[in-house]
Amino acid sequence: MTAGATAAGPAALPDATPGPLLAVEDLHVRFHTGGRVVHAVTGLSWSVEAGRTIAVIGESGSGKTASSRAVMGLLPPTAQVTGSIRLQGQELVGLPPARMRQHRGRDLAMIFQDPARSLNPIMRVGPQIAEAIRSHERISRKQARRRVVDLLGTVRLSAPEQRYDEYPHQLSGGMRQRVMIAMALACRPRLLIADEATTALDVTTQAQVMNMLMDLQRELGMAVVVISHDLGLAASYADQVVVMYAGRAVERAPRRELFHHVRMPYTQALLSAVPRIDGASHSLLPIVPGRPPDLSRPLEGCPFAPRCPRAGERCVREAPPFETTDHDHAYACWHPCADGEGQ
């Protein structure tokens, strides 16, 4: 048993320590399946402080969800995780499942992409949230119900007393997402991961949910990690942005620095795909030609080279290192974009 732990579970995290709340360093995630090894995440590093928001952006298959599930300890047994994930200085990689469960809900919480699949369809929504609370706190069913009703009101769900006794199928998509947020916030976690939490919602509901999350962040002092493919979402809500491609970070910077000085052509391609209010009506959005690489095969050179209009011979032969500017702007590219290019 590690120092500071007890038979009841891991030692409580300190209220405040210098540095980030969560630090991910040189994270690798490999899946062993069908005789192959898929390198889903390779050498990923980022950190987030309490009360701040980081957005991890990339296409499907870029590794952003695998990395967030590694933080939560929710990867399947076929996954091999190496590197470091430290929460308030406490290492999570290699933590036994029983002890990791002590942190989930209380210190770490996650909002999943599809609430219809995450909620139990044959159980009323209120008791599902109450169950999450009672797994960490010794309170009565009556006290838990009161807490849940208050939570449903906090996430701006109308008629919370009535919603407590309803089933998931009786709620709209936006209402189910609010239930998931209430469940994630039930034990007032220090870190909240929102994994494509608004993807299935219409634009108006998406904005309402994100604004509500930011309000709750300010109230609770949480760190928030937004996992998304949408750079527009990052531009509106994040303090820091990490762009992932082929399982690795290809650009990382504070929000304003990133959007004013895009360096990585892949980031520029994602930015070009964001709908603009001044764009021509009924025009097609730009797309990135080609497909992401097969992560079960060794990658040589820059992984984006086969799809990059700026790629040269060096890009194919040699992987670019991460370059960091004076403005904490890091990127991996042999032929970076110039200021204002393509914008």
C-alpha positions in Angstrom: 0.0 0.0 0.0 1.4 3.4 -1.0 2.2 6.0 1.6 -0.8 8.0 2.7 -3.4 5.4 1.6 -5.8 3.6 3.8 -7.7 0.4 3.7 -10.8 2.5 2.7 -9.2 3.8 -0.4 -6.6 6.3 -1.7 -5.5 9.2 0.3 -7.5 12.4 -0.2 -6.0 14.8 -2.7 -4.7 18.0 -1.3 -6.9 21.1 -1.6 -4.3 23.0 -3.6 -0.8 22.4 -4.9 1.4 24.5 -7.1 1.2 23.7 -10.8 -1.6 22.0 -12.9 -4.5 20.1 -11.5 -3.9 17.4 -14.2 -0.7 16.8 -16.1 -0.5 14.3 -19.0 3.1 13.6 -20.0 4.4 11.3 -22.8 1.2 9.3 -22.8 1.1 6.2 -25.0 -1.9 4.0 -25.5 -1.7 0.8 -27.5 -4.4 -1.7 -28.3 -3.6 -5.4 -28.8 -6.3 -6.8 -31.0 -6.4 -9.5 -33.7 -2.7 -10.0 -33.7 -2.0 -6.3 -34.3 -0.9 -3.5 -32.2 -2.7 -0.2 -32.8 -0.8 2.8 -31.5 -3.8 5.0 -30.7 -1.9 7.6 -28.7 1.8 8.4 -29.0 3.8 10.7 -26.8 0.9 13.0 -25.8 1.5 15.8 -23.3 -0.7 18.5 -22.0 -1.8 20.0 -18.7 -4.7 22.0 -17.2 -5.1 24.1 -14.1 -8.1 24.4 -11.8 -10.7 26.7 -13.2 -9.3 26.5 -16.8 -10.5 24.9 -20.0 -8.4 22.9 -22.5 -9.8 21.7 -25.8 -8.4 18.6 -27.4 -9.3 18.7 -31.1 -9.0 16.3 -34.0 -10.8 14.0 -36.5 -12.3 10.7 -35.6 -9.4 8.3 -34.9 -7.0 11.0 -33.9 -6.6 9.5 -30.4 -8.4 12.2 -28.4 -11.1 9.9 -27.0 -8.6 7.2 -26.2 -6.5 9.7 -24.3 -9.4 11.0 -22.3 -10.5 7.4 -21.4 -7.0 6.7 -20.3 -7.3 9.7 -17.9 -10.5 8.2 -16.5 -9.1 4.6 -16.4 -11.9 3.4 -18.7 -9.9 1.7 -21.4 -10.5 -2.1 -22.1 -8.1 -4.8 -20.9 -6.6 -4.9 -24.5 -5.2 -1.4 -23.9 -1.6 -0.9 -22.7 -1.1 2.6 -21.1 2.4 4.0 -20.4 3.6 7.5 -19.5 2.3 9.6 -16.8 -1.1 11.0 -15.8 -0.9 13.0 -12.5 -3.9 14.4 -10.7 -2.8 16.9 -8.1 0.6 15.2 -8.2 -0.8 11.7 -7.7 0.0 9.2 -10.4 -3.0 7.5 -12.0 -1.3 5.3 -14.5 -1.0 1.8 -13.1 -3.5 2.5 -10.3 -5.5 -0.6 -9.4 -9.1 -0.5 -10.7 -10.6 -0.5 -7.2 -8.6 2.6 -6.3 -9.3 4.3 -9.6 -13.0 3.9 -8.9 -12.5 6.0 -5.7 -11.4 8.9 -7.9 -14.0 8.6 -10.6 -17.0 10.8 -9.7 -15.3 12.3 -6.7 -12.2 13.8 -8.4 -12.7 13.0 -12.1 -15.9 12.9 -14.1 -16.8 12.5 -17.7 -19.8 13.5 -19.9 -20.1 11.0 -22.8 -21.1 11.7 -26.4 -24.3 9.7 -26.5 -26.5 10.0 -23.3 -29.0 7.5 -24.9 -26.4 4.8 -24.7 -24.9 5.9 -21.3 -28.1 6.0 -19.4 -29.9 2.9 -18.2 -33.1 2.8 -20.3 -35.0 0.7 -17.7 -34.1 2.9 -14.7 -35.6 6.3 -13.9 -33.0 9.1 -14.3 -33.2 10.4 -10.7 -32.1 7.1 -9.1 -29.3 6.8 -11.6 -27.8 10.0 -10.4 -28.6 9.2 -6.7 -26.7 5.9 -7.2 -23.6 7.9 -8.3 -23.8 10.1 -5.2 -24.4 7.2 -2.7 -21.4 5.3 -4.1 -19.1 8.0 -2.7 -21.1 9.4 0.3 -23.0 7.8 3.2 -26.3 9.6 2.9 -29.9 8.4 3.0 -32.1 7.8 -0.1 -34.2 10.8 0.9 -31.1 13.1 1.2 -29.8 11.8 -2.1 -33.2 12.5 -3.8 -33.1 16.1 -2.5 -29.5 16.5 -3.8 -30.5 15.1 -7.2 -33.5 17.4 -7.6 -31.3 20.4 -6.7 -28.8 19.2 -9.3 -31.4 18.8 -12.0 -32.4 22.4 -11.3 -28.8 23.5 -11.4 -28.4 22.1 -14.9 -31.5 24.1 -15.9 -33.8 21.1 -16.4 -37.4 22.2 -16.1 -39.7 20.6 -13.5 -36.8 18.8 -11.7 -39.1 16.9 -9.3 -41.0 15.5 -12.3 -37.9 14.7 -14.3 -36.5 12.7 -11.3 -39.1 10.0 -11.9 -39.0 9.9 -15.7 -37.2 7.4 -17.9 -34.5 8.4 -20.4 -36.9 7.8 -23.4 -39.3 10.4 -22.0 -36.7 13.1 -22.3 -35.4 15.0 -25.4 -31.8 14.8 -26.5 -30.9 18.1 -24.8 -32.6 17.1 -21.6 -30.8 13.7 -21.5 -27.5 15.6 -22.0 -28.4 17.8 -19.0 -29.1 14.6 -17.0 -25.6 13.3 -17.9 -24.1 16.6 -16.8 -25.9 16.5 -13.5 -24.6 12.9 -13.0 -21.1 14.0 -13.8 -21.3 17.0 -11.3 -23.1 14.9 -8.6 -19.9 14.7 -6.4 -18.5 18.1 -7.4 -15.4 16.8 -9.2 -12.2 18.8 -9.6 -11.9 17.8 -13.3 -14.7 17.4 -15.9 -14.1 15.8 -19.3 -16.7 16.6 -21.9 -16.2 14.0 -24.7 -18.1 15.3 -27.8 -20.8 16.2 -25.3 -22.7 18.5 -27.7 -22.1 16.8 -31.0 -25.6 15.3 -31.3 -27.4 18.6 -30.3 -28.6 21.4 -32.5 -26.6 24.6 -32.6 -28.9 26.5 -30.2 -29.0 23.7 -27.6 -25.2 23.2 -28.0 -24.6 26.8 -27.1 -26.9 26.5 -24.1 -25.2 23.4 -22.8 -21.7 24.9 -23.3 -22.6 28.2 -21.6 -24.1 26.3 -18.7 -20.9 24.2 -18.3 -18.8 27.4 -18.3 -21.1 28.9 -15.6 -20.8 25.8 -13.5 -17.1 25.8 -14.0 -16.8 29.3 -12.6 -19.1 28.3 -9.7 -17.2 25.1 -8.8 -13.7 26.1 -9.8 -13.4 22.9 -12.0 -10.9 22.2 -14.7 -12.7 21.3 -17.9 -11.3 19.2 -20.8 -13.4 19.6 -24.0 -12.9 16.7 -26.5 -14.2 17.7 -29.9 -13.6 17.7 -33.7 -14.9 21.3 -33.8 -12.3 24.1 -33.7 -15.2 26.6 -33.6 -16.1 25.2 -30.1 -12.5 25.6 -29.0 -12.4 29.2 -30.3 -15.4 30.1 -28.1 -14.7 28.3 -24.9 -11.1 27.1 -24.4 -8.1 28.7 -22.8 -5.7 26.3 -24.3 -6.0 24.2 -27.5 -4.3 20.9 -28.4 -4.7 19.6 -31.9 -4.2 15.9 -32.4 -3.6 13.8 -35.5 -2.7 10.1 -35.9 -2.5 9.7 -32.1 -0.1 12.6 -31.4 -0.3 16.3 -30.7 0.7 18.3 -33.8 0.0 21.8 -32.5 -0.6 23.2 -29.0 -1.0 26.8 -27.9 -3.1 29.3 -25.9 -6.4 29.9 -27.8 -5.8 33.4 -29.0 -2.2 32.6 -30.1 -3.4 29.5 -32.0 -6.1 31.2 -34.0 -4.1 34.3 -34.8 -0.9 32.3 -35.8 -1.9 28.9 -37.1 1.3 27.0 -37.9 0.3 23.4 -38.7 -1.4 22.8 -42.1 -3.7 20.2 -40.5 -4.9 22.8 -38.0 -5.5 25.2 -40.9 -7.5 22.5 -42.7 -9.7 22.0 -39.7 -10.2 25.7 -39.3 -11.2 26.0 -43.0 -13.9 23.5 -42.4 -15.6 25.7 -39.8 -18.7 27.3 -41.3 -18.4 31.1 -41.6 -21.2 33.6 -41.4 -19.6 35.6 -44.2 -19.2 32.5 -46.5 -21.1 32.2 -49.7 -24.5 30.6 -49.3 -24.9 27.0 -50.3 -21.2 26.6 -50.9 -19.4 23.3 -50.0 -17.0 23.4 -47.0 -13.4 22.5 -47.8 -12.4 19.0 -47.0 -9.0 17.4 -46.3 -8.4 14.9 -49.1 -7.2 11.4 -48.3 -7.5 9.4 -45.1 -5.7 9.3 -41.7 -2.9 6.7 -41.6 -3.3 3.1 -40.3 -2.0 3.3 -36.7 -1.2 -0.4 -36.7 1.6 0.2 -39.1 4.9 2.0 -38.4 4.8 5.7 -39.4 7.7 7.3 -41.1 8.1 11.0 -41.5 5.2 13.4 -40.7 2.0 11.4 -40.4 0.1 14.2 -42.2 2.4 14.3 -45.2 0.3 12.1 -47.5 -2.6 14.6 -47.2 -0.6 17.8 -46.9 -0.4 20.3 -49.8 2.9 21.7 -48.4 4.6 18.3 -47.9 8.1 17.8 -49.4 10.6 15.0 -49.5 11.8 15.7 -46.0 8.3 15.4 -44.6 8.0 11.9 -46.0 11.4 10.8 -44.6 11.7 12.5 -41.3 9.2 13.2 -38.5 9.3 16.9 -37.5 10.2 17.8 -33.9 8.0 20.0 -31.7 9.1 23.6 -32.1 8.0 26.1 -29.4 7.8 29.8 -29.8 8.1 32.6 -27.3 4.3 32.6 -27.0 4.1 29.0 -25.7 3.0 27.9 -29.2 4.3 24.5 -30.1 3.9 22.7 -33.4 5.4 19.9 -35.4 5.9 20.8 -39.1 8.8 21.3 -41.5 6.8 23.8 -43.6 4.6 25.7 -41.2 1.9 28.2 -42.4 2.7 31.9 -42.4 0.7 34.4 -40.4 -2.7 34.9 -42.0 -2.2 32.3 -44.6 -5.5 30.7 -45.8 -7.6 32.8 -43.3 
